[in-house]
Amino acid sequence: MPVDKKKKFFGDVEKLRLDPDGVDGAGVEQEVEVSIPAGRPSPRAFFRVHPDPAKSLVTTVIVDREEMRNDTYIVAPEMRSVLAGDLRTALLVPAVTMQGVRSIWPIILPLAGRPNRWHERARVAAERAKRRWVRMTADVLLGTYRIYEATGEWPEPTWPDMTIGELLEMAFAGKIIEDENHPLARQLLGLG
């Protein structure tokens, strides 16, 4: 007669029992955050932006809108003249949701003489998010974002003790165009 494995395993439940007073995550380690997303906060999430200007960076980026991915790449200074036609200037700011999800939000800055309501409103939302929990949703009919402030009292966000460089390293791993060998640079330059 075959032995029922479930019955055999659960036959002595006492060997599985832990003392509830002695449980302190026995054998479990907290995962170390190794990457964070780079992108606009979810339209359903209330978020905050780090208020310290030293924790943000204005730099050049390329936003790859192929296949609806909207991946953002940082462009190294030595590649700016090579990729000039595809560059945008962006303000990169650390953001965190009420659920503790951290990200780097690339806020595209307007081109000289060409204001953009979407980008301008995103900057307004980021400024408000330095002091209050906000949520930002697209209103296509209005042609800009709507900004909502949380009405409840929520605790201040907990920010990681990291430099902007460390945060950017986590958010842009593999997404820094330093030379013509980067796959996106090769594509944009027609190098195959």
C-alpha positions in Angstrom: 0.0 0.0 0.0 1.5 3.4 -1.0 2.3 5.9 1.7 0.3 9.1 1.5 3.0 11.8 1.6 0.7 14.5 3.1 -0.3 12.2 5.8 3.3 11.3 6.5 4.4 14.9 6.5 1.6 16.2 8.7 1.5 13.1 10.9 3.7 14.8 13.5 2.5 18.5 13.4 4.4 19.2 16.6 7.7 19.2 14.7 6.5 22.1 12.6 5.3 24.2 15.5 7.3 27.4 16.5 7.1 29.1 19.8 5.2 32.4 19.0 7.1 34.3 21.6 10.4 33.2 20.1 9.6 34.0 16.5 11.7 36.9 15.3 11.9 36.2 11.6 13.8 33.0 12.2 16.0 32.4 9.2 14.6 35.4 7.3 16.6 38.4 6.1 15.1 41.6 4.8 15.7 42.0 1.0 18.2 44.7 0.2 16.8 47.2 -2.3 19.0 46.8 -5.4 16.9 48.7 -8.0 14.1 51.2 -8.2 12.0 52.2 -11.2 12.5 55.4 -13.1 9.2 56.8 -14.2 6.2 58.9 -13.4 4.2 57.8 -10.3 1.2 55.6 -10.9 -2.1 57.7 -11.4 -3.6 55.7 -8.5 -0.8 56.3 -6.0 -0.4 59.2 -3.7 3.2 60.2 -3.6 5.8 62.6 -2.2 8.9 64.1 -3.7 12.1 64.6 -1.8 12.2 68.3 -0.8 16.0 68.7 -0.7 17.3 70.3 -4.0 20.6 68.4 -3.4 18.6 65.1 -3.9 17.6 66.1 -7.5 19.4 66.5 -10.7 18.8 68.3 -14.0 20.4 66.5 -16.8 19.9 65.3 -20.4 17.9 62.2 -21.1 16.3 60.3 -24.0 12.8 58.9 -23.6 12.4 55.8 -25.7 8.7 55.6 -26.5 9.0 52.5 -28.7 6.6 49.6 -27.9 4.9 51.8 -25.3 7.7 51.3 -22.8 8.6 54.9 -22.1 12.1 54.0 -20.9 14.2 56.9 -19.8 18.0 56.9 -20.5 20.6 59.3 -19.0 22.9 60.6 -21.7 26.6 61.2 -20.6 28.0 64.7 -21.4 30.4 63.3 -24.1 27.3 61.9 -26.1 25.2 65.0 -25.9 26.4 66.6 -29.2 26.2 63.2 -30.9 22.6 62.6 -29.9 21.5 66.3 -29.7 18.4 65.8 -31.9 16.9 63.2 -29.5 17.8 64.8 -26.2 15.5 66.3 -23.6 16.3 68.1 -20.4 14.8 66.5 -17.3 14.6 67.1 -13.6 15.2 63.7 -11.9 13.6 63.7 -8.4 13.3 60.9 -5.8 9.6 60.0 -5.2 7.9 57.6 -2.8 4.3 56.3 -2.6 2.3 55.9 0.6 3.0 52.2 0.2 6.8 52.9 0.4 7.6 52.3 -3.3 10.5 54.4 -4.2 11.3 55.7 -7.7 13.2 58.3 -9.6 10.7 60.6 -11.5 12.1 62.1 -14.7 10.1 65.4 -15.1 10.7 66.7 -18.7 11.5 70.4 -18.7 10.1 72.6 -21.5 12.0 73.4 -24.6 12.9 77.1 -24.9 9.9 79.0 -26.3 7.8 75.9 -26.4 5.8 75.4 -23.3 4.1 72.1 -22.7 1.0 71.9 -20.4 1.7 68.3 -19.4 5.3 69.0 -18.4 4.4 72.2 -16.6 1.7 70.6 -14.6 4.0 67.7 -13.7 6.4 70.2 -12.2 3.5 71.8 -10.2 2.6 68.3 -8.9 6.2 67.7 -7.9 6.4 71.0 -6.1 3.2 70.3 -4.1 4.5 66.7 -3.4 7.4 68.2 -1.5 5.0 69.3 1.2 1.8 67.1 0.8 0.8 63.7 -0.4 -0.5 64.1 -4.0 -1.9 62.0 -6.9 -1.6 63.0 -10.5 -3.9 61.7 -13.3 -4.0 62.5 -17.0 -7.0 64.4 -18.3 -6.8 64.0 -22.1 -9.8 66.3 -22.7 -8.3 69.0 -20.7 -4.9 68.4 -22.2 -2.9 68.2 -18.9 -2.7 66.5 -15.6 -5.1 66.8 -12.7 -3.6 67.0 -9.2 -5.3 65.7 -6.1 -4.1 66.2 -2.5 -4.8 63.6 0.1 -7.3 64.8 2.6 -6.3 62.5 5.5 -3.4 63.0 7.8 -0.6 60.8 6.6 2.8 60.3 8.1 5.8 62.0 6.6 7.7 59.7 4.1 10.8 57.8 5.2 13.6 58.6 2.8 16.6 56.3 2.3 20.0 57.6 3.6 21.4 57.7 0.1 23.0 60.3 -2.2 21.3 61.2 -5.5 24.1 59.4 -7.2 23.3 56.1 -5.4 19.6 56.5 -6.2 20.3 57.2 -9.8 22.7 54.2 -10.0 19.8 52.0 -8.8 17.2 53.5 -11.1 19.3 53.7 -14.3 21.4 50.5 -14.3 21.9 49.7 -18.0 20.2 52.9 -19.0 23.2 55.2 -19.3 24.3 56.1 -22.8 28.1 56.7 -22.4 29.2 55.9 -26.0 28.0 54.8 -29.4 28.1 51.1 -28.4 24.9 51.5 -26.3 22.1 49.6 -28.1 19.8 52.7 -28.2 22.6 55.0 -29.4 23.4 52.4 -32.1 19.7 52.4 -33.2 19.4 56.2 -33.2 22.6 56.7 -35.1 21.8 53.9 -37.6 24.8 51.8 -36.7 22.8 48.6 -36.7 
